[in-house]
Amino acid sequence: MSQRRDFADNRRVLTQALDAFAAYLTARLAGEPAPLGAYLETPPALALLSEQLGLSRFEQDLLLLAAAVDLDPRFRDLMAQAQGDVNQPWLSFELALRLLPEPEWSAITPIGRLRRWQLLEPFGSGGALQARLVVDEIILHRIAGLSFPDPRLEPWFRQENLADAESVAVDRQQARASILEIAAQWQAAPSLALAPIARLVEGDGEGYAQVLATELGLKLYRMAGHDLPVGHVEREQLAHLWEREALLHGVLLWSQPQDLNAEQAQRLGDFFDHLQGLILLSGDSAPALRRRQCRVSVQGSDASARLELWQQHLGESVSGVNGRLGLLAEQFQLNNSTILHLAEAFKARPKGGVEHLWQACREEARRGLEHLAERVDARADWDDLVLPDAALTSLHTLAAQVRQRTRVYRDWGFAERSDRGLGISALFAGGSGTGKTLAAEVLAHELQLDLYRIDLAALVSKYIGETEKNLSRVFAAAESSGAILLFDEADALFGKRSEVRDSHDRYANLEVSYLLQRIETYRGLAILTTNLKQAIDPAFQRRIRFIVQFPFPDMEARSAIWQRAFPPDAPCNALDIGKLARLSLSGGHIRNLALNAAFLAADKDMAIGMQHLRAAAESEFAKLEKPLPAAEVGDWT
């Protein structure tokens, strides 16, 4: 009702102002000039606009007169009469200088407020003086009393819902202290162009942005930053349009960019360096900036706070999760809006039970990791593993520690007695194809967690400090889900500790220490794999909780692997497992042979036979650039 009343009041005053303006112009054109102020009461919407954008009285009158040409047909006739040409029923700057009091030449310059804020633009031929002055459509509606977001900004800026800001799980006392610091620095800045950018270096970016906007009484908009215009002029126009929007609507701009390539990051950094307004950046992928920053750190939600949020949003449906809500709140570090979204979806379809909700949480939490690592579809179970008893025992113990981590560390108080982090680490050592990745898949399937394979060789950079940045991005993205991280080829980083002869040697050792530190503090399971355990420094090995050996399979183990290599529905013809096991191959190569033989048999519409396996073996050994032992496969017919 208030908005409707405001619109009606503005329309009443605007109508009176247009009547007065028309009377003033009629008198001027009749040679009977009178002061404009004697006629004109400023409409409330225009008065507020002028105050927000700092318009002078001449700029305000010029804007109203240009708008009047679109709002009231009388003014088109008056403009044509003033210019002595019925074909020119519009306002030009030359005409405005002649008709309006206290004229300002600077008002029409590109750096003047009217054009910088894109309130009006010269249109058509005739140069700056004779060109038609056209009011921006959004501004025209605003003068008429209608205020709404500029739809031209929608591809880049999205308004966030602040309705649930009070239930955001952040440390309120700590957040308010940092907000006072940010507000003080913003207020002390001589202008918005010199206001520092707030940079959240630790904590829930979305939750903190909601709290910051709410505490300051601002609307919150989010910017991803991927698709900024490539051209500098287009970016500058977008910046000015956004700056106008932020001033008119009272907006905090928040950005937590992800998946930016180097060119996109550079464009976004340049955009923020020159953007006037109140800006909050969060996340590890925020671009480098030259502009002054105010860095803040706020603790995110702990498991108990997230549990309260789940209970609040699930309501009566909480009974459908079978008492496992605490485990879910502990495992997935989700923000308030995501918890609300998932809870609403679960209430709409509760039949899936807690397994469905757990899977939905996995899918939400994995988003930050998708562009940094390769997700492995983990379907293998314990029956697929053929390993010595000692290795299997270690893997079962490892799974139990991940499963019981919260109970032992938090509920039983062991976290207070740990002199290092609470992460669980393992080194899987063995030759190629001996089951290291398969074992990681089994653990992920058993624990119902995502498994991500990270190529350490690809993360290691020759540039000092870049390796740590790459690793930091991976661990930060993984924290929300507690996914299992599988670091392949640990030898790329974990070689024998080098004697420090120069700065590069020192930084190489620092990179290893940094990775171990992040593994120790990571709240999930981190697995390192190596083909050469002896190449890893013993000092580094001592900091890893589990070391599991994956030996090359002996004949008995190879027999077991061959028996598992063929699915129950695969047609097999008199396969001799004893003969197959004589061929010295690792489990990975055995599975390759079985699969390739299946394709050969299927192509000939036959059951899988020994002859197909021999052909597959010849192909596999050729790939390995090794001679096929004739004595071991001579009777594969």
N, C-alpha and C positions, 0 to 999 in steps of 0.2 A: 504493500500500500504506500509505503514511504517513497519508493521509486516512482510510482505512478503520480503521486502528489508533486514530487520534485519536477517531473517532466511537465506536468500541467502548469506549475508556477513558472518554469523556464519559458514555456511556450507563450504564456501570457505576457511576460516581460519582453520576450523576443519580438512578439507582434507589435507591442508598443514601440519598441526601439526601431523596428523597420518602418513603422508609420512616421516616427519622428525623423528618421534618416531621410525618408522620401520627401518629407516636407522641407527639410534643410536643403536638399539638393535642388528641389523645385525652386526654392527661394534664390539659391545661388545662381541657377541658370536664368532666372528672371531678373538678375541684377540687384537682388535684394538680400545681400549676405547677412547672416546672423551667426553667432557662435554655436558650434555644433553641440557643445556641452549643455546648452539651454534646451536642446531637443532630446538628448540621448541618455537613457538609463541603460547601463550595461547588463545584458542578460546574465544570470548566475553561471551558466555553463561556460560562457565566454570569459567571464571574470575569473573563474577558477583556472581555466586554461591559460590565461594571460599570467596569472600568478605563478603557476607551476613552471611555465617555460620562460618567465622573465621578459614578457613583451612590453615594449614601450606603448604609450597611448597612441602614437601614430600607427605602430604595427598592429595594435588591436583594432583601431578604426579601419585600417586597410583590409585586414582579414574579414571583418564583419561586412564591409562593402563588397568584397569579392564574393563572400558567401551569399549576400543578398541577391546578387544577380541570378544565382541558382534557386534561391528559396522563394523569391517574389517576382512575378513577371513585370511589375511596375519598374523595377530597376533596369531591366533590359531596355525598356523604352527610354528611360532617363539617360542610360549610357549612350544609346544611339543619338539622342538629342544633343548630349554634351559634345559628341564627336562630329556632329553634323552629317552623319551617314547612317541610314537605316540598316545598312549591311554590317555595321560594327556595334551590335548590341552587347558589348562586354566592357569590362574594366581593364584598362592598361595602366602601367605604372605612371606614365606621363599624365594621364587623366587624374590619377590619385594625387600626384604632386600638386595639381592645379586645384583640386576640389577640397582636399582635407587640410585641416589646420596643423601647424607645427610639422611640416614635411621633413622626412629624413631620407637622404639619398642612399645611405648605407642599408636601408631596410630591404632592398632588392638584391643585394650582392650575394654571391654563393655562400659566403661565410656568415651572412646575417642570420638572425634567429628564424625568420620566416622560412628561409630555404634550407638552413641546416637541419631544422626539425621537420622538413618536408611538409610544411603547412600549406604552402602554395608554390606554384611554379609558373614561369612564363611559358606560354604554349604558342606555337606557330611562328610565323615570320615577323619581321619588324624590329628585331633586336630587343634588348631588355626594356626599352621605354615603350615601344608600340605593341609588343606582344600581349596576347590575352593572358590575364592572370587567372589561373584555375586553382580552386581550393581542393586539397586532398579529400577524397570521399569520406574517409574515416573522421576527419576533422569537421567536415560539413555536418555529418550526423551528430557529432559531439556538440557543436554549436547549437544544433536543433534540440539537444537535450537527451540524446541517445548515446550511452557509453557502453562499448563492448570491445573485446580483444580484437586486434588487427589480424584478420585471417591470413594476410600475406606472410606473417611470421610463423605460421603453423608448421611448415616443413622443418624448422630449426628449433623452435621453442614450444614446450608443452607445459601447460599449467598443472601443478600437482594439487591433490586434494589434502587439505589440512584439517579435515574433520576429526581425524583420529590422532592428532599431534599430541594430545594429552596422555595417550597410552603408549607413546613411543618408549621403547626400553633403552634409555640412556641414563647415565648418572646425572640427574637433574641439577644437583648442587654444583657439580663440576662444570656442567654445560652452561649454567647461568653465570658462573664466574668468568668463563671464557667469552661469553656473549657481552658482558660488561666491558671486557678488554677490547673486543672488536668494535663495539659501538663507540667507545671513547676514541679509538683511532680513526674511525669514519667521521665522527663529528669534528675532530681536530684537523682534518684534511681541508686545505684551502678551497678545494673544488672536488666534484665527483671524479674528474679526470685524474686527480692525485690521490684519491682514496685507495688504500692498500687492498689487495685481494686477500680475502680470508682463505687460508690453506689448511684443511683438516688433514694432518699427517697420520693420525691414528683414530680409529673409531668408525662407527656406522655412518656413512656419508648421508644416506637418505634420512635416517632418524635425526641426525644433528641438523640437517637443513630444515626439516620440519619444525624443530624446536626453535632454531634461530629465527625463522620467518615469523613464527607465532609470537615469540617474545618481543620482536620488534614491530609487530603489527603490520607485516608486509604480506603480500601474495608471494607465492613461490612458483617459479618457473624453472624447468629443467632443460638443459641443452646438451645434446649428445656430441655434436661437433664433427661428425663424419663428412657431411656434405656441404660444408661451407663453400660459397662461390670461389672459383679459382682466381678470377680477376680481382685486382686490388680495388678498382672503382666499385665493383658490385659489392665487395665485402664492406667497403666504407658506407655505401648506401644502406646496406642491411644493418650496420652498426648504428647509424643515425636513427633508423626506423625503430630499432630496439630501444635505444636510449630514450626516445620520445615515449614509447610504450611504458618503460620503467618509471619515468617521471610522472606520467599521467595516472598510472594505476598503482603506484607504490609497490615495487616488485624487487624481490631478491632473486638473483640469477644463480642457479646451482648447476654445476657440471661435474660429472664423474665419468670422463671419457674412457672408452675401452675399444680395443681392436683398431687403434689408429696406426696407420703406417707413418713413416718419417715425414712425408710431405704433408699429410693431414695434420700431424702434430705441430709442424712448423706453422701452418696456416692458422690453427687454433690458437697457438701461443701468440702470434702476431695480432690476432683478433682481440684477445684479452688484454694485451699490452696497451692497446689504444682505445679500449671500450670504457666509456664513462658509466658509472653505476656501481651498485653494491653486488659483489660477486663472491661466491663460495666455490672453491675447488676441493675435490676429495678424490681418493683413489691413487694407486701407484702409477697409473698411466697418464696422470695429468701432465700437460706439456710444460717444458721449461719456459720461464718467464724472465723478462728483464725488469718488470714492474715490481715495486715494493710489495712484500707480502707480510701478512700477520699469521703466523703459524700457531695452530691450536691442536690439542690432543684431548680426546674425550673417550673414556672407557665405554665400550659398547655393552650390550645386554649380556648378563650371565644366564646360565641355564635356568635358574630359579625364576628370573624375570621373564624369560621366554615361555616357561611353563605356565606362568600366570596369564600371559597373553593367549596361549593356546586354550586354556580353560575358559577364559573370558569370551573368546570368539567362537569356540565350539558349543558353549552352552550345554544344553541337555544331551547333545550328540557326543559328549566326552566319554560316555559309557561305551561307545562303539569302538574305542581304541584299546580295550582290554588291558588297561593299566600300564600300557607301554608309552604313555605320553611323556613321562619323564625322560626315558631313553631317547625319544625322538627330539625333545627340546635340547638335550645334551649334545646329540650328534650333529644337528643342523643349525648353524648360526644364521638364522633368517631374520630379516627386519620385520617391523610391525605390519607394513602393508602386504608383504608376501604371506605372512602368517594369516592375516585376515582373508586374503584371496584364497588360500588353500583351505582354510576352515570353512568358508562359504561353499566352496566346491564340494567338500566332503559332506557337509550337511545336505546338499542337494542330492548326493548319490552315496549314502552311507553303506550300501550293501557290500562295497569292496573291502570294508574293514580296514584294520590298521596297516595291512600290507599295501593296500592301494594308497593310503596316505603317505606311507614311508616312501613309496616309489615316486609320488608326486613331489615330495621334498627333495629327493635325489635329483629329479629333473630340474627343479628350480635352482638348487644350490650349485649345479655343475656349470652354469652358464659362464661364469668368469674364467673357467679353465679350458673351455672348448677351443679357444684360439691359441692356447699356449702349449697344449700337449695333445697326444693321441689317446682317445678313450678306447679301451679294449673291451669288447663284448665278452664278459666273463661268464661262461656256461659250464666250465669243467667242474667236476666234483672230486671227492677224495678217491673214488674208484678209478679215476683216470690216471692217478699218480702211481708210478712204479719206482719206489725209492727204498733204500735201506731203512731199517726200523729207526735208527738214530735220527735220520733226517725227517722222517714222518713224525716222530715224537716232538722234535723241535718245531715243526710247522703247527702241530696241534696246540702246543704250548703258546706259540705266537698268537694263534687265533684266540685262545682263551684270554691272553693279556689284553688284546684289543677289546674283547667283549666285556671284560670286567674292569676296564680302566677307570671308569667313573666310580665304581664301588670302592676299589682299593685306594685310589688317590684321594678322592673327595670325601666319601662317606667314612672310610676308615682312617683318614688323616695322614696317609703316607706321603701326600704331596708336600707337607710341611717338613719332611725329613729328607727330601731329595735335594742334593747339592747341585744337580743339573736340571735340565728341563724334563718335562713329563712325556716327551715323545717316545714312540716305540720304533726302533730302527733294526734293520736286518741286512746282512750281506749274504747274497746267494752266490756261491762260488762254484764254477764248473764249466766244462767245455761247451761248445756250441751244441744245441739240441738236447741237452741233458735234462731239461725240464724246469729251468729257472722261471721262465715266463708262465709256463703251465701252472706251476705252484702258486704264483701270484694270482692267477685267474681263480684257482681253487679257493684261496683265501678270500678274494673279493666276493665270490659266489656264496661262500659260507657265511660271510658277515653282512651280505646284502649291501655292499658299498661299491661305489664306482672305482674303477681301476684306470689310472692314466699312466701311459708310458712316456717318459721324458728322455730324449736323447741328450745325454750330458755333453757329448762331443759338439752338438749344435749350439749348446748354451755357452760353452767356453769361448771367450772373446780375447783377441790379442790386445784389445784396448783396456788399459788399466781401469778397473772399477766397473766395467760393463758386465762382466760375468756375475758379480754380486747383484747388479740391477736385474739381470735376467732371472736369477734364482729368486730374488725377492718377489718378482711379479708372480712366479709360479706358486710360491708358498702362500702369498697373500690371497690369491684367487682360490687356493685349495682349502683355506681355513673354514669357509662357510659350510663345506660339506664333509670335511674330515675324510676325503677320498684317500684311497691307497695310492701312493706315488711310487712308481717303478722307474728308477733311474738306470737306464741302460748304459753299459760301457763306462763303469765307474773308473776304469783305468785311465780314461781321458783326463781325469782330474786328480785321482788318488794315487799317483805314482809315488815312489819312494821320496821322502822329504828331501828336497834339494838343499845343498849347501848354499847359503846366501852369499852370492858373489856380486849381484847387482840388484837394482830395484825390481826387475821382472821376476827374479827368483823369490824375492821377499813377497811380492804380490801373489805369486802362484801359491805359496804356502798359506797366505791370508785367504785366498779363495777357498781352499780346502777347509780351513778352520771355520770360515763363514758358513759353508754348506753343512758341516757337522753341527754347528750351533743352531742353524735353522731346523735341522732334523730333530735335534734334541728338544727344541721348543715347540715343534709342530705337534698338534694335538691328535694327529692320526698316525698311521703306519707308513713309514718310508722305507723302501727296499732298494738296495743298491745291488747291481749284478756285475760280475766280473768273470772273465775267462782266465785271469791270471791273478789268483789270490796272493801269490808270493810277490807280486809287483806292488802291492799296497803296503804302505808303511805300517809296521806293527803298532806304532803310537796311535795311528788313526783307527786301526782295527779295535783297539782297546775301548774306544768310545762308542762302538756299535754293540747293541745289546745281544743280538742273535747273529751267529755266523753258521750258515747251513751249507754243508758240502753236497754237491750234486755230482756223484762219480759217474764215469763212463759205465754204462750197463754191462754186466757180465752176461754169460749165455742164459742163465736162469732168468735174469731180469729182461733180457731181450725177448725170451719166450712169452713172458707176461705182457710185454708191450705189444707184441704181434697179436696176441689173443684179443687185446682191447682195440686193435687198429681197425677192425671191420665192424660196422654197425650191424645190429641184429637183422635188419632188412636187406643187407647186401648179399646177393647170391654168390656163394663161393663153391668151388669145385675141387674137392680133394686137396686142400691146402695142407702142406706138411710143415707144421710150426717148428718142429725140430730142425728141419733143413733150413728154414728161413732164419732161425736164431743163430745159425753158424756164421752168418755174414755179420762182420763186426761193424755195426752202425749204432749211432745214438738214437734215442727215442724220436727226436724231431725228424731225422732222416727216415726212420722206419715209417712214420706216419705219412711222409711224403711219398714213399714207395707204394704204400697201400692205396693212397688217393689216386696217384698216377696210373696204377694198374687198373683201378676201377674204371677210369675213363677209357683206357685201352679196350677193356672187355666190353664196356657199354657200347663203344663205337662199332664193335663187331657183333653186337647182340648176343653176347656169351656171358656165362658166369665167370667170375674172377678165378683164374687158374694160375698155376705156377709159371706158365710161359709168359703170362702178362706181367707177373712180378719180376721175372728175369729181364724183360724188356725195360721195365721201369727202373730196375737196378742199373742197367747199362746207361740209361739216360742220367740217373742221379750221379753216378761215378764220373761220367763225362763232365757234368756240371762242376763237380769237385776237382776236376783235373787230376783224377787218380785212376790207376788201372783197376779194373774189376777182377777180383781174385777168382780165377776160373775154377780152382779146386772147390770153392765154397758154393758156387752156383751151377756147377756142371750138370747136376741132376735136377735142376729146376725145370722140369718139363711136364 
